[in-house]
Amino acid sequence: MKVEIRLDSAYTEPLAVIHTAEITDEVSEAVKKLKETKESGSEIITGFNEEQAEIISPDEIYRVYAENQKVLAVTDKGTYRLRMRLYQAEERLAGRKFARISNSEIINLSKTANFDLSFAGTIQVRMKNGDTTFVSRRYVSEIKKILGI
């Protein structure tokens, strides 16, 4: 696929135009990615540290998990409580490099240090901040697909 960018001050927001003879899988995927970027760019995550609310950039998040009826987001600045359900956090982070690894956890793939496949039936994930977690058996095949293995 050829990509061309034209700078024009007449456009206040980007406009993507695709010229094609037919709709292929590649074209459909490009359209999907453009839509996801636009939609997810407007989403914000608000985390609570005691009684203070802070805006958290999705790029700062290592992982989001549910524990004791609470949803928590781990960042370099600390762990924040989110006032939403895990599936709602997953929806807000859709289109970014996040993947569900269990019924109770989502990880930021760009914040992973490595995946240890030596465990029988599961995968250990080490995050760049030193946290370790595990991919549940149910999600192993999906993670392997994402990783291309």
Secondary structure as GFF3:
##gff-version 3
##sequence-region A 1 149
A	DSSP	alpha_helix	25	41	.	.	.	ID=ss1
A	DSSP	beta_strand	45	49	.	.	.	ID=ss2
A	DSSP	beta_strand	52	56	.	.	.	ID=ss3
A	DSSP	three_ten_helix	58	60	.	.	.	ID=ss4
A	DSSP	beta_strand	63	67	.	.	.	ID=ss5
A	DSSP	beta_strand	70	75	.	.	.	ID=ss6
A	DSSP	beta_strand	78	82	.	.	.	ID=ss7
A	DSSP	alpha_helix	86	92	.	.	.	ID=ss8
A	DSSP	beta_strand	98	102	.	.	.	ID=ss9
A	DSSP	beta_strand	105	108	.	.	.	ID=ss10
A	DSSP	three_ten_helix	109	111	.	.	.	ID=ss11
A	DSSP	beta_strand	112	116	.	.	.	ID=ss12
A	DSSP	beta_strand	123	127	.	.	.	ID=ss13
A	DSSP	beta_strand	132	135	.	.	.	ID=ss14
A	DSSP	alpha_helix	137	147	.	.	.	ID=ss15
###
